[in-house]
Amino acid sequence: VQLQAFGGGLVQAGGSLRLSCAASGRTFSRYALGWFRQAPGKEREFVAAISWSGDKTIYGDSVKGRFTISTDGAANTVHLQMNSLKPEDTAVYYCAAGRRPNGKPLITTTAGYDYWGQGTQVTVSS
């Protein structure tokens, strides 16, 4: 299984970025895809997750109303649209995939994810 995250960069506060994560190596129909982030000296933080079908989403409190997660099943890709970015959003962003049996809630902890991408840096300047 491979998860390839891309789309990070440098943006001014108030700006937008769109991260993408391309998944390959297996069928993901019973998986959830998530985004986490880690700033220097801090623990990895949950950002958002989505069921592979796209019918369920969940967001971390710090990004609710500003970030939107979505999937493109045909392209095996999950996106994270980040608007109204703040300097505190600066971190390395990681995509991850974890098993999610039908009807089970989305998981917001790192332990719930089996596969991880390499991370992409997002820097928001003030």
C-alpha positions, 0 to 999 in steps of 0.5 A: 500500500502506498499513500502519496501526499502532495500540495503543501507549500507556503501561503499567507494567513487567510489564504488557501491550499489544497492537499491531495493524497493518492492511494494505491496498492489495494482496494480501499472500499472498506477503509477510511482516509484521514489527515493528521498534522504534526508541528515541531515539538508537538504530537501528531494531531487529528485533522479530518477523516472520511469514509471511502464512499464519502458519506461520512466525515469528521473534523478536528475542532481546530479546523471545523468550518475552514477545512473540507475533506473529500474523496475521488473514488475513481482516482483513488484520491482524497483531498483536503481543502484548507481555507482561512489558513492561520499560522497555527496551521503550520505543520507537516500534514500526513494522510493515512488509511485505516480499516473501517467496517461498515457502520462503524464510526470514523477514528480520530486517533493515530492508532486507528490507521494502518498506512501512512504517507510521507507527509507534506509541509504546510507553512502559513506566514503571518 
